[in-house]
Amino acid sequence: MTTIQEKVVLITGASSGIGEATARLLARRGAKVVLGARRTDRLAALAAEITATGGTASFQRLDVTHRPDMEAFAEFALETHEQIDVLVNAAGVMPMSPLWNRKIEEWELMIDVNLRGVLLGIAAVLPTMQEQGWGHIVNVAPVAMHGLSPGSAVYHGTQYAVNAVSEGLRQEHAGRLHVTVVSPDVHGPIDPLAERIAASYARERMRTNRRIAVPVDAVARSIAGAIEGYGITAGAVRPPARQHHQQQQRPRPAEYAQ
């Protein structure tokens, strides 16, 4: 068992959702959090809130799809704290629609943020972690990676890929680098994700899911537990079984093709 106290934790997607909740929780437990996202106004407010309550937080604008941004984010953390203990890859997008709608720009966005962003994050921190001889990478890959539903083929594909990358990284650095995949079953109130879904059926399904979903605070606790435990290599964060079953059994309406 290890501790979060004094660990330097880099968090992508920290301006909302899982990233924001994780930043608050880890800072309360004594981590030095380094926040990254594109919305710097939200990052500034979050860092100020954490600092005002006795925590340690700094931030830098970050577009996870842009390699120089990610490299500068890691360098900023090193200049500020002289080490990088943990990277939490929490940035993600989910503009789902059926493949026949050919929303190719949305496919490219999901590949860039959900997969490329994770790879660039790993690439940015791995040299430092190798030189230190320790480090922990936590990838948030929703339970989408364990199944498939209509309208989400590309989104699911990016999550499958994140799981594969995580397992490969774990095998390549066994005993030297800790790698965790945290899998929320259904997204909680992560507005930027669900509201970008184009297909009407998929969008309404996600709105319904969010009403029975695991809260982002619960996902944050799972991430904290993984950092403290180091023994966790993967885990799903699920809503109550009965609600989950009901949610899965809803019929698909005819207007799904929209």
Disulfide bonds with the S-S distance in Angstrom:
none
